[in-house]
Amino acid sequence: QGPRMQNTTEEGKTGKIQLPREIFQSLSSSTVHVVVTVLNIQQLGMFEEVNQTGQVLDNIVVGIMVGETSISGLQDPIQLTFAHEQLPSGVTPQCVFWDPSKGQAGGWSSSGCVTQPGDKRTVCSCDHLTFFTLLLNPALDRSTARALMAAATAGCGVAVAFSIFTITFCIFLRCRFGSEENLRVNLGLHMNLMGSLLLLNLAFLLNSGLSARTQLGTCKVLGGFTHYCLLCCFTWMALEGCHLYLLFVKVLGTYIHHYLAKLCLVGWGFPALVVGVAGIIGSYGEYIIQTTDHQVIAHLCWITSKYLLVHYITNCGYFGLIFVFNMAVFGVVTQKSCCLQGTGAMHRDRKAWKVALVAVGLFCLLGTTWALAFLTHSTSSAPMLYLFTILNSVQGIFIFIWLVVLYYPKTKETTGSLSHIIRHDKTITVSQ
């Protein structure tokens, strides 16, 4: 067996390195230098991976070099023991090494390394020599991951049905009150949003069910389609915010030639352009969801880990801008509604539950629940993950109930009364 070396870091934690005899038998020289380097990357500013999600244990990287040649493909791996305190729940250790060929500036890779986690120490067994560290990745435990997948699948199935109900209901209202141009535009906008939600839920169900058995080419297409549906949802949420601004803040009743057709061109065309560019650079492929013990929970066709920057720009960044804009519009609308109520322009007998329903409906239309994704970056918050999964899975249900309560005329109401509401009650016009 090869030599064993111990190292004590600045924090006083003792690690261990064990080199196999195979390394020295393969060397021609009888005398070789074994160099072990311990680096604090926080102080040096080295080994910084773009879009890194995990945290380097104590910011320590250990480099091992024997002789002057590169050593890899060992049958008997080297063993590095990293000492640490009890790791928090929701975090999984992963043995990684620095791969200069990964990405544009290098990155961490686990190829050729096996992780053996323990309570107070983690053993890394690797088949080559280079710079190693222990990466602490946010991860899910097996039961939570399976429960989230089950909740998302069931929620998407129900959302598909309610999306179809909502689209059918909007078509019914458009046929019944076809003379009201404002109503037709409002319902047309809602129908397109629900259509994008319907496609997104169908894409998720297809993805979760077929991705593990598809060829690479098919998986790329499915990943691109899923990404397209998600971007369509975000875009239509942004268009709902723009329409709300024009309807309530800018000029009530503003006429734009072929208004709905132009919205459709943006809502369905812009995401296609983004997905086309992402597809050309090869962003789509297999994406694996793992638990803390590295067991595979699901195979998805999505943006691969190599192109995480595409995900952060086209999904996180794009939605972040939409969220800020929609919340600004919602704030202005709320402020103007309070002013109208103070001047007596609004009906005094408006029921409190209906006002609350209008607010909840606007939140769903503007995609506010998707903002919870920014609070689930650290997966140690299981309740937030459940809330994000459930609320966005049943978003279509909320919108359906909201539309039925606000739009469906009571038995004694006529087309004229509904027209009166649309023309003279700004609150109801905004909610439409």
VOPAGU-2260 file (C-alpha; in pm, 1 decimal, decimal comma):
REM VOPAGU-2260
SITE   aa  ch    i         X         Y         Z
SITE  GLN   A    0       0,0       0,0       0,0
SITE  GLY   A    1     124,7     350,9     -75,9
SITE  PRO   A    2     204,3     621,3     178,4
SITE  ARG   A    3     -53,3     795,3     389,3
SITE  MET   A    4     -39,3    1167,1     461,2
SITE  GLN   A    5    -236,3    1379,9     698,9
SITE  ASN   A    6    -307,5    1745,6     660,2
SITE  THR   A    7    -455,4    1992,3     905,5
SITE  THR   A    8    -639,8    2288,1     757,3
SITE  GLU   A    9    -659,4    2635,9     903,7
SITE  GLU   A   10    -979,0    2540,1    1082,0
SITE  GLY   A   11    -799,2    2260,2    1261,0
SITE  LYS   A   12    -980,6    1978,6    1082,7
SITE  THR   A   13    -761,3    1682,3     992,0
SITE  GLY   A   14    -792,8    1517,7     652,1
SITE  LYS   A   15    -612,9    1214,3     508,0
SITE  ILE   A   16    -470,9    1121,1     168,4
SITE  GLN   A   17    -392,4     758,4      77,8
SITE  LEU   A   18    -203,1     682,2    -244,1
SITE  PRO   A   19    -209,7     329,3    -395,8
SITE  ARG   A   20     111,7     134,8    -471,5
SITE  GLU   A   21       5,9     123,9    -836,0
SITE  ILE   A   22     110,8     487,1    -881,9
SITE  PHE   A   23     474,6     424,6    -783,3
SITE  GLN   A   24     504,4      94,5    -970,2
SITE  SER   A   25     420,2     270,6   -1295,3
SITE  LEU   A   26     699,1     527,2   -1252,5
SITE  SER   A   27    1040,6     456,5   -1405,5
SITE  SER   A   28    1240,1     663,9   -1157,6
SITE  SER   A   29    1322,9     517,9    -817,6
SITE  THR   A   30    1285,8     857,8    -650,6
SITE  VAL   A   31     986,3    1082,7    -711,4
SITE  HIS   A   32     848,1    1389,7    -544,1
SITE  VAL   A   33     497,9    1377,5    -399,7
SITE  VAL   A   34     350,8    1726,2    -385,1
SITE  VAL   A   35      32,8    1797,5    -191,0
SITE  THR   A   36    -105,6    2150,5    -216,9
SITE  VAL   A   37    -381,0    2284,1       7,3
SITE  LEU   A   38    -537,7    2607,0    -122,5
SITE  ASN   A   39    -788,6    2847,5      25,0
SITE  ILE   A   40    -972,2    2948,5    -292,1
SITE  GLN   A   41   -1161,3    3231,2    -119,9
SITE  GLN   A   42    -837,8    3413,5     -48,4
SITE  LEU   A   43    -678,8    3331,2    -383,6
SITE  GLY   A   44    -983,1    3382,5    -605,0
SITE  MET   A   45    -917,0    3059,3    -794,6
SITE  PHE   A   46   -1133,6    2767,5    -910,9
SITE  GLU   A   47   -1445,0    2978,0    -959,8
SITE  GLU   A   48   -1701,4    2801,4   -1177,5
SITE  VAL   A   49   -1959,6    2999,5   -1373,4
SITE  ASN   A   50   -2311,7    2950,8   -1229,3
SITE  GLN   A   51   -2187,1    2721,4    -953,2
SITE  THR   A   52   -2473,8    2598,1    -735,3
SITE  GLY   A   53   -2274,9    2401,4    -475,8
SITE  GLN   A   54   -2044,1    2537,1    -205,3
SITE  VAL   A   55   -1683,3    2425,0    -162,8
SITE  LEU   A   56   -1628,0    2276,5     184,5
SITE  ASP   A   57   -1437,8    2535,0     394,2
SITE  ASN   A   58   -1318,3    2688,1      61,2
SITE  ILE   A   59   -1041,0    2425,0      58,5
SITE  VAL   A   60    -901,2    2260,7    -256,2
SITE  VAL   A   61    -639,8    1982,7    -234,8
SITE  GLY   A   62    -397,4    1928,0    -522,6
SITE  ILE   A   63    -194,9    1606,4    -556,3
SITE  MET   A   64      96,1    1550,4    -794,9
SITE  VAL   A   65     337,1    1257,1    -808,2
SITE  GLY   A   66     640,8    1310,3   -1028,9
SITE  GLU   A   67     605,1    1518,4   -1342,0
SITE  THR   A   68     363,2    1304,3   -1544,2
SITE  SER   A   69     -14,2    1302,6   -1555,9
SITE  ILE   A   70    -163,6    1001,6   -1378,0
SITE  SER   A   71    -514,8     874,1   -1461,2
SITE  GLY   A   72    -709,5     551,3   -1510,1
SITE  LEU   A   73    -597,8     393,9   -1182,4
SITE  GLN   A   74    -741,5      50,1   -1105,9
SITE  ASP   A   75    -683,1     106,3    -736,1
SITE  PRO   A   76    -806,6     463,0    -670,4
SITE  ILE   A   77    -654,4     718,5    -439,3
SITE  GLN   A   78    -852,8     804,2    -128,5
SITE  LEU   A   79    -900,1    1150,9      17,4
SITE  THR   A   80   -1076,2    1194,8     350,2
SITE  PHE   A   81   -1236,7    1533,7     413,3
SITE  ALA   A   82   -1318,7    1603,4     779,0
SITE  HIS   A   83   -1619,1    1822,1     855,0
SITE  GLU   A   84   -1891,5    1887,6    1109,3
SITE  GLN   A   85   -2238,7    1736,5    1081,4
SITE  LEU   A   86   -2374,2    1856,6     745,7
SITE  PRO   A   87   -2710,5    2035,2     748,4
SITE  SER   A   88   -3017,5    1861,1     614,3
SITE  GLY   A   89   -3090,9    1915,1     247,0
SITE  VAL   A   90   -2720,2    1923,1     154,2
SITE  THR   A   91   -2534,6    1639,0     -14,3
SITE  PRO   A   92   -2152,7    1612,1     -37,6
SITE  GLN   A   93   -2000,5    1533,7    -376,1
SITE  CYS   A   94   -1637,9    1455,1    -454,2
SITE  VAL   A   95   -1525,3    1661,7    -750,9
SITE  PHE   A   96   -1210,3    1767,5    -930,8
SITE  TRP   A   97   -1128,4    2074,4   -1138,4
SITE  ASP   A   98   -1172,5    2006,7   -1510,4
SITE  PRO   A   99   -1012,0    2286,8   -1718,4
SITE  SER   A  100   -1195,4    2168,4   -2032,1
SITE  LYS   A  101   -1542,9    2212,7   -1882,6
SITE  GLY   A  102   -1724,9    2519,7   -2005,0
SITE  GLN   A  103   -1534,4    2828,4   -2108,2
SITE  ALA   A  104   -1319,7    2875,2   -1797,5
SITE  GLY   A  105   -1324,7    2528,0   -1642,1
SITE  GLY   A  106   -1552,3    2374,5   -1382,7
SITE  TRP   A  107   -1604,8    2101,2   -1126,3
SITE  SER   A  108   -1659,6    1743,9   -1245,1
SITE  SER   A  109   -1726,4    1417,3   -1060,6
SITE  SER   A  110   -1618,2    1182,0   -1340,6
SITE  GLY   A  111   -1398,3     902,1   -1206,2
SITE  CYS   A  112   -1473,1     984,6    -842,2
SITE  VAL   A  113   -1689,1     797,3    -592,4
SITE  THR   A  114   -1833,6     967,0    -283,6
SITE  GLN   A  115   -1867,4     784,7      49,4
SITE  PRO   A  116   -2040,6    1030,0     287,8
SITE  GLY   A  117   -2023,3     998,1     663,6
SITE  ASP   A  118   -2134,8    1190,0     971,9
SITE  LYS   A  119   -1801,8    1359,6    1046,0
SITE  ARG   A  120   -1599,0    1283,4     732,6
SITE  THR   A  121   -1643,9    1204,1     366,1
SITE  VAL   A  122   -1413,5     971,4     169,8
SITE  CYS   A  123   -1342,4    1042,8    -197,3
SITE  SER   A  124   -1207,7     762,5    -417,5
SITE  CYS   A  125   -1076,6     886,1    -753,7
SITE  ASP   A  126    -889,9     720,5   -1038,4
SITE  HIS   A  127    -658,7    1011,9   -1123,7
SITE  LEU   A  128    -450,7    1289,9    -969,8
SITE  THR   A  129    -543,0    1656,9    -991,5
SITE  PHE   A  130    -706,6    1924,0    -772,0
SITE  PHE   A  131    -991,4    1787,8    -557,7
SITE  THR   A  132   -1251,7    1926,6    -322,2
SITE  LEU   A  133   -1577,6    1836,0    -154,9
SITE  LEU   A  134   -1872,0    2020,5    -306,7
SITE  LEU   A  135   -2180,9    2070,7     -89,5
SITE  ASN   A  136   -2478,0    2064,2    -324,6
SITE  PRO   A  137   -2835,8    2150,8    -234,2
SITE  ALA   A  138   -3036,4    1835,2    -288,4
SITE  LEU   A  139   -3359,0    1659,1    -201,8
SITE  ASP   A  140   -3405,8    1352,0       6,3
SITE  ARG   A  141   -3573,1    1061,2    -169,5
SITE  SER   A  142   -3916,1    1084,8      -1,5
SITE  THR   A  143   -3946,6    1460,1     -59,4
SITE  ALA   A  144   -3840,6    1431,3    -422,3
SITE  ARG   A  145   -4090,9    1154,5    -494,6
SITE  ALA   A  146   -4369,1    1344,0    -317,9
SITE  LEU   A  147   -4294,1    1658,2    -520,7
SITE  MET   A  148   -4291,5    1463,0    -846,9
SITE  ALA   A  149   -4623,4    1298,6    -756,3
SITE  ALA   A  150   -4778,4    1633,1    -661,7
SITE  ALA   A  151   -4655,5    1798,0    -981,0
SITE  THR   A  152   -4780,2    1512,9   -1200,7
SITE  ALA   A  153   -5123,3    1504,2   -1036,8
SITE  GLY   A  154   -5149,8    1883,9   -1043,4
SITE  CYS   A  155   -5057,1    1899,2   -1410,7
SITE  GLY   A  156   -5318,0    1635,8   -1494,8
SITE  VAL   A  157   -5589,2    1834,6   -1320,4
SITE  ALA   A  158   -5461,8    2159,6   -1473,5
SITE  VAL   A  159   -5493,1    2012,7   -1823,3
SITE  ALA   A  160   -5861,0    1940,3   -1763,7
SITE  PHE   A  161   -5933,3    2283,9   -1616,7
SITE  SER   A  162   -5740,1    2456,7   -1894,0
SITE  ILE   A  163   -5968,9    2288,4   -2145,2
SITE  PHE   A  164   -6274,0    2389,7   -1937,7
SITE  THR   A  165   -6151,6    2751,0   -1923,4
SITE  ILE   A  166   -6085,9    2773,6   -2297,3
SITE  THR   A  167   -6429,8    2624,3   -2366,5
SITE  PHE   A  168   -6592,1    2871,8   -2127,3
SITE  CYS   A  169   -6412,9    3165,3   -2295,0
SITE  ILE   A  170   -6532,1    3047,7   -2637,6
SITE  PHE   A  171   -6887,8    3029,5   -2502,1
SITE  LEU   A  172   -6871,4    3387,0   -2370,6
SITE  ARG   A  173   -6719,4    3517,7   -2693,0
SITE  CYS   A  174   -7003,3    3361,4   -2890,2
SITE  ARG   A  175   -7272,8    3487,7   -2654,0
SITE  PHE   A  176   -7143,4    3844,1   -2620,5
SITE  GLY   A  177   -6976,2    3878,5   -2959,5
SITE  SER   A  178   -7083,9    4240,4   -3003,0
SITE  GLU   A  179   -6867,8    4359,0   -2715,0
SITE  GLU   A  180   -6522,8    4423,3   -2863,7
SITE  ASN   A  181   -6353,1    4482,6   -2526,5
SITE  LEU   A  182   -6487,0    4157,3   -2393,3
SITE  ARG   A  183   -6374,4    3966,2   -2703,3
SITE  VAL   A  184   -6021,2    4101,6   -2673,2
SITE  ASN   A  185   -6002,2    4029,2   -2300,3
SITE  LEU   A  186   -6126,6    3673,6   -2344,7
SITE  GLY   A  187   -5898,2    3618,4   -2642,7
SITE  LEU   A  188   -5600,8    3721,0   -2431,6
SITE  HIS   A  189   -5705,6    3487,5   -2149,3
SITE  MET   A  190   -5759,8    3201,6   -2396,9
SITE  ASN   A  191   -5404,5    3234,7   -2527,4
SITE  LEU   A  192   -5263,5    3235,4   -2174,0
SITE  MET   A  193   -5463,5    2924,4   -2087,4
SITE  GLY   A  194   -5354,1    2765,3   -2415,3
SITE  SER   A  195   -4990,2    2816,0   -2322,3
SITE  LEU   A  196   -5054,6    2669,9   -1975,6
SITE  LEU   A  197   -5228,0    2372,8   -2135,8
SITE  LEU   A  198   -4928,4    2308,1   -2362,2
SITE  LEU   A  199   -4684,6    2347,7   -2071,3
SITE  ASN   A  200   -4868,8    2093,0   -1856,1
SITE  LEU   A  201   -4890,9    1848,9   -2147,4
SITE  ALA   A  202   -4519,6    1897,7   -2218,3
SITE  PHE   A  203   -4432,7    1823,3   -1855,2
SITE  LEU   A  204   -4643,2    1506,7   -1851,8
SITE  LEU   A  205   -4485,0    1388,7   -2177,9
SITE  ASN   A  206   -4140,1    1482,0   -2054,0
SITE  SER   A  207   -4165,4    1300,1   -1722,9
SITE  GLY   A  208   -4317,1     993,7   -1887,0
SITE  LEU   A  209   -4110,7     957,0   -2204,7
SITE  SER   A  210   -3772,6    1120,8   -2143,5
SITE  ALA   A  211   -3613,8     811,1   -1985,9
SITE  ARG   A  212   -3692,2     600,2   -2296,0
SITE  THR   A  213   -3625,0     844,1   -2579,3
SITE  GLN   A  214   -3330,2     875,4   -2814,9
SITE  LEU   A  215   -3099,7    1174,4   -2785,8
SITE  GLY   A  216   -3245,0    1347,9   -3091,5
SITE  THR   A  217   -3601,2    1302,8   -2968,8
SITE  CYS   A  218   -3499,5    1419,0   -2620,9
SITE  LYS   A  219   -3354,2    1739,8   -2764,8
SITE  VAL   A  220   -3679,9    1810,3   -2948,3
SITE  LEU   A  221   -3885,3    1737,1   -2636,5
SITE  GLY   A  222   -3658,9    1957,8   -2425,6
SITE  GLY   A  223   -3690,4    2240,9   -2675,5
SITE  PHE   A  224   -4070,0    2201,9   -2686,4
SITE  THR   A  225   -4093,7    2212,5   -2306,1
SITE  HIS   A  226   -3874,9    2522,2   -2296,4
SITE  TYR   A  227   -4088,4    2683,6   -2568,0
SITE  CYS   A  228   -4409,1    2620,7   -2371,8
SITE  LEU   A  229   -4257,7    2768,9   -2055,9
SITE  LEU   A  230   -4142,3    3081,1   -2238,2
SITE  CYS   A  231   -4486,4    3115,5   -2398,7
SITE  CYS   A  232   -4645,0    3113,6   -2052,0
SITE  PHE   A  233   -4406,5    3382,9   -1930,4
SITE  THR   A  234   -4462,1    3592,2   -2242,1
SITE  TRP   A  235   -4841,8    3575,8   -2219,6
SITE  MET   A  236   -4821,0    3672,3   -1852,5
SITE  ALA   A  237   -4619,7    3976,4   -1960,2
SITE  LEU   A  238   -4879,2    4055,6   -2227,6
SITE  GLU   A  239   -5153,2    4035,0   -1963,9
SITE  GLY   A  240   -4959,9    4298,4   -1769,8
SITE  CYS   A  241   -4918,9    4518,6   -2079,5
SITE  HIS   A  242   -5289,8    4485,4   -2158,2
SITE  LEU   A  243   -5377,0    4575,2   -1800,6
SITE  TYR   A  244   -5158,4    4884,4   -1826,6
SITE  LEU   A  245   -5317,7    4997,7   -2153,6
SITE  LEU   A  246   -5666,9    4918,8   -2028,1
SITE  PHE   A  247   -5648,7    5091,9   -1693,7
SITE  VAL   A  248   -5344,7    5317,2   -1664,0
SITE  LYS   A  249   -5281,1    5453,2   -2013,5
SITE  VAL   A  250   -5614,1    5514,0   -2186,0
SITE  LEU   A  251   -5928,6    5312,2   -2122,8
SITE  GLY   A  252   -6061,2    5185,5   -2454,8
SITE  THR   A  253   -5741,0    5246,6   -2653,2
SITE  TYR   A  254   -5786,4    5111,3   -3006,1
SITE  ILE   A  255   -5497,8    4933,0   -3177,5
SITE  HIS   A  256   -5548,0    4790,6   -3524,8
SITE  HIS   A  257   -5534,8    4406,6   -3518,6
SITE  TYR   A  258   -5447,9    4427,8   -3148,6
SITE  LEU   A  259   -5503,0    4062,3   -3058,4
SITE  ALA   A  260   -5325,3    3938,5   -3372,9
SITE  LYS   A  261   -5018,4    4143,6   -3282,1
SITE  LEU   A  262   -5023,8    4004,8   -2928,9
SITE  CYS   A  263   -5034,1    3651,8   -3071,6
SITE  LEU   A  264   -4735,7    3727,2   -3293,2
SITE  VAL   A  265   -4534,5    3830,7   -2988,0
SITE  GLY   A  266   -4675,1    3567,4   -2750,8
SITE  TRP   A  267   -4606,3    3270,2   -2976,5
SITE  GLY   A  268   -4332,9    3406,2   -3202,6
SITE  PHE   A  269   -4076,5    3549,0   -2961,2
SITE  PRO   A  270   -4036,5    3223,0   -2759,0
SITE  ALA   A  271   -3986,9    3033,0   -3085,9
SITE  LEU   A  272   -3698,9    3266,3   -3173,4
SITE  VAL   A  273   -3532,7    3215,9   -2834,7
SITE  VAL   A  274   -3571,8    2836,7   -2845,1
SITE  GLY   A  275   -3439,8    2828,5   -3201,0
SITE  VAL   A  276   -3119,1    3005,3   -3098,3
SITE  ALA   A  277   -3081,1    2781,9   -2789,3
SITE  GLY   A  278   -3132,8    2474,4   -3005,0
SITE  ILE   A  279   -2870,3    2582,3   -3258,7
SITE  ILE   A  280   -2601,5    2603,1   -2989,1
SITE  GLY   A  281   -2702,6    2257,5   -2857,9
SITE  SER   A  282   -2854,1    2354,1   -2522,6
SITE  TYR   A  283   -3107,3    2070,4   -2497,7
SITE  GLY   A  284   -3056,0    1712,7   -2386,0
SITE  GLU   A  285   -3099,2    1485,3   -2085,8
SITE  TYR   A  286   -3123,5    1640,1   -1740,6
SITE  ILE   A  287   -3111,6    1409,7   -1435,6
SITE  ILE   A  288   -3271,3    1483,9   -1098,1
SITE  GLN   A  289   -3090,4    1307,7    -811,8
SITE  THR   A  290   -3145,0    1265,1    -439,3
SITE  THR   A  291   -2895,0    1327,5    -160,5
SITE  ASP   A  292   -2771,7     967,5    -191,9
SITE  HIS   A  293   -2721,6    1012,2    -569,1
SITE  GLN   A  294   -3017,6     796,5    -666,3
SITE  VAL   A  295   -3190,2     905,1    -984,2
SITE  ILE   A  296   -3546,3    1026,7    -930,3
SITE  ALA   A  297   -3631,5    1143,5   -1280,2
SITE  HIS   A  298   -3489,8    1184,8   -1629,3
SITE  LEU   A  299   -3605,5    1500,8   -1801,4
SITE  CYS   A  300   -3542,5    1640,1   -2147,4
SITE  TRP   A  301   -3439,9    1994,7   -2071,2
SITE  ILE   A  302   -3147,7    2236,9   -2083,7
SITE  THR   A  303   -2836,8    2035,7   -2000,7
SITE  SER   A  304   -2608,1    2117,5   -1708,4
SITE  LYS   A  305   -2340,2    2232,5   -1952,5
SITE  TYR   A  306   -2562,4    2519,3   -2065,4
SITE  LEU   A  307   -2696,9    2639,3   -1730,8
SITE  LEU   A  308   -2622,9    2995,3   -1840,8
SITE  VAL   A  309   -2896,4    2957,4   -2103,6
SITE  HIS   A  310   -3139,7    2857,4   -1828,0
SITE  TYR   A  311   -3045,2    3152,8   -1606,9
SITE  ILE   A  312   -3079,0    3404,5   -1891,1
SITE  THR   A  313   -3385,7    3277,4   -2078,0
SITE  ASN   A  314   -3583,5    3152,6   -1778,4
SITE  CYS   A  315   -3471,8    3318,9   -1454,1
SITE  GLY   A  316   -3363,2    3650,1   -1603,1
SITE  TYR   A  317   -3656,2    3674,1   -1844,9
SITE  PHE   A  318   -3915,9    3595,5   -1580,4
SITE  GLY   A  319   -3745,0    3827,8   -1332,8
SITE  LEU   A  320   -3797,1    4121,0   -1569,0
SITE  ILE   A  321   -4158,5    4018,7   -1631,6
SITE  PHE   A  322   -4224,8    3983,9   -1259,6
SITE  VAL   A  323   -4089,0    4331,2   -1181,5
SITE  PHE   A  324   -4294,9    4487,2   -1461,5
SITE  ASN   A  325   -4617,4    4305,9   -1370,3
SITE  MET   A  326   -4583,3    4389,8   -1002,8
SITE  ALA   A  327   -4529,0    4754,1   -1091,3
SITE  VAL   A  328   -4844,4    4748,7   -1303,2
SITE  PHE   A  329   -5035,6    4572,8   -1026,7
SITE  GLY   A  330   -4921,3    4834,9    -776,9
SITE  VAL   A  331   -5032,4    5122,2   -1000,1
SITE  VAL   A  332   -5369,0    4955,5   -1065,1
SITE  THR   A  333   -5421,8    4900,0    -693,5
SITE  GLN   A  334   -5334,7    5261,4    -617,9
SITE  LYS   A  335   -5574,2    5394,7    -881,5
SITE  SER   A  336   -5849,5    5161,2    -760,0
SITE  CYS   A  337   -5810,9    5300,6    -407,1
SITE  CYS   A  338   -5832,4    5653,2    -549,2
SITE  LEU   A  339   -6149,6    5564,8    -738,9
SITE  GLN   A  340   -6299,7    5415,7    -425,8
SITE  GLY   A  341   -6215,6    5730,8    -231,5
SITE  THR   A  342   -6383,3    5956,0    -488,5
SITE  GLY   A  343   -6692,8    5737,6    -501,5
SITE  ALA   A  344   -6638,6    5628,4    -863,6
SITE  MET   A  345   -6660,9    5264,7    -761,9
SITE  HIS   A  346   -6973,0    5088,8    -644,6
SITE  ARG   A  347   -7001,5    5112,8    -267,5
SITE  ASP   A  348   -7184,9    4781,8    -245,1
SITE  ARG   A  349   -6899,1    4580,9    -393,4
SITE  LYS   A  350   -6866,8    4263,6    -189,1
SITE  ALA   A  351   -6537,8    4213,2     -10,6
SITE  TRP   A  352   -6500,1    3854,6    -131,9
SITE  LYS   A  353   -6535,6    3965,5    -492,7
SITE  VAL   A  354   -6271,2    4234,6    -451,1
SITE  ALA   A  355   -6039,8    3975,1    -297,6
SITE  LEU   A  356   -6114,0    3737,5    -583,5
SITE  VAL   A  357   -6021,5    4006,2    -835,7
SITE  ALA   A  358   -5684,5    4051,4    -662,2
SITE  VAL   A  359   -5615,9    3676,3    -651,0
SITE  GLY   A  360   -5716,2    3641,5   -1015,6
SITE  LEU   A  361   -5482,9    3920,5   -1121,1
SITE  PHE   A  362   -5200,7    3757,2    -925,8
SITE  CYS   A  363   -5256,5    3433,4   -1118,6
SITE  LEU   A  364   -5285,4    3608,5   -1454,9
SITE  LEU   A  365   -4965,2    3802,3   -1393,7
SITE  GLY   A  366   -4776,6    3487,0   -1291,3
SITE  THR   A  367   -4689,6    3598,2    -938,8
SITE  THR   A  368   -4678,0    3242,2    -803,3
SITE  TRP   A  369   -4384,1    3164,5   -1033,2
SITE  ALA   A  370   -4174,1    3409,0    -831,3
SITE  LEU   A  371   -4155,8    3142,0    -559,4
SITE  ALA   A  372   -3889,9    2977,5    -777,3
SITE  PHE   A  373   -3642,2    3241,1    -656,8
SITE  LEU   A  374   -3702,5    3121,2    -298,9
SITE  THR   A  375   -3637,6    2753,9    -383,2
SITE  HIS   A  376   -3276,3    2794,9    -498,6
SITE  SER   A  377   -3170,2    2632,8    -174,5
SITE  THR   A  378   -3368,2    2312,0    -163,5
SITE  SER   A  379   -3339,2    2287,2     213,3
SITE  SER   A  380   -3675,0    2465,8     225,6
SITE  ALA   A  381   -3909,7    2174,9     157,4
SITE  PRO   A  382   -4229,3    2368,3     244,7
SITE  MET   A  383   -4144,1    2635,3     -13,4
SITE  LEU   A  384   -4086,8    2364,9    -275,1
SITE  TYR   A  385   -4425,5    2211,2    -200,3
SITE  LEU   A  386   -4590,5    2554,1    -218,8
SITE  PHE   A  387   -4422,4    2636,1    -551,2
SITE  THR   A  388   -4511,5    2298,9    -703,6
SITE  ILE   A  389   -4874,1    2295,5    -591,9
SITE  LEU   A  390   -4960,1    2660,6    -668,4
SITE  ASN   A  391   -4815,1    2653,7   -1018,2
SITE  SER   A  392   -4965,7    2314,6   -1093,7
SITE  VAL   A  393   -5316,0    2440,3   -1009,0
SITE  GLN   A  394   -5275,5    2788,5   -1157,7
SITE  GLY   A  395   -5522,2    2695,9   -1430,5
SITE  ILE   A  396   -5781,7    2596,1   -1171,1
SITE  PHE   A  397   -5760,1    2936,1   -1000,6
SITE  ILE   A  398   -5800,6    3119,2   -1329,9
SITE  PHE   A  399   -6099,6    2901,9   -1426,1
SITE  ILE   A  400   -6282,5    2971,0   -1098,2
SITE  TRP   A  401   -6198,6    3340,9   -1125,4
SITE  LEU   A  402   -6335,3    3367,1   -1479,6
SITE  VAL   A  403   -6654,2    3176,9   -1396,4
SITE  VAL   A  404   -6736,3    3395,6   -1095,7
SITE  LEU   A  405   -6657,8    3725,3   -1268,6
SITE  TYR   A  406   -6786,0    3662,5   -1618,7
SITE  TYR   A  407   -7075,7    3422,7   -1593,7
SITE  PRO   A  408   -7393,4    3636,8   -1595,8
SITE  LYS   A  409   -7657,2    3565,2   -1337,0
SITE  THR   A  410   -7994,5    3441,1   -1447,1
SITE  LYS   A  411   -8158,9    3785,2   -1441,5
SITE  GLU   A  412   -7866,6    3963,5   -1609,9
SITE  THR   A  413   -7882,3    4046,9   -1980,9
SITE  THR   A  414   -7627,6    4129,9   -2242,9
SITE  GLY   A  415   -7701,7    4498,3   -2187,3
SITE  SER   A  416   -7622,7    4484,4   -1818,7
SITE  LEU   A  417   -7293,9    4313,9   -1885,5
SITE  SER   A  418   -7214,0    4579,0   -2142,9
SITE  HIS   A  419   -7288,1    4844,5   -1882,9
SITE  ILE   A  420   -7047,0    4683,5   -1640,9
SITE  ILE   A  421   -6771,9    4669,5   -1902,8
SITE  ARG   A  422   -6810,1    5031,1   -2006,7
SITE  HIS   A  423   -6865,4    5198,3   -1671,8
SITE  ASP   A  424   -6701,7    4989,7   -1402,8
SITE  LYS   A  425   -6325,3    5011,9   -1435,3
SITE  THR   A  426   -6268,1    4755,6   -1165,9
SITE  ILE   A  427   -6448,8    4482,2   -1352,8
SITE  THR   A  428   -6290,1    4591,0   -1680,9
SITE  VAL   A  429   -5946,9    4554,6   -1526,1
SITE  SER   A  430   -6032,0    4213,4   -1385,7
SITE  GLN   A  431   -6137,0    4099,4   -1731,5
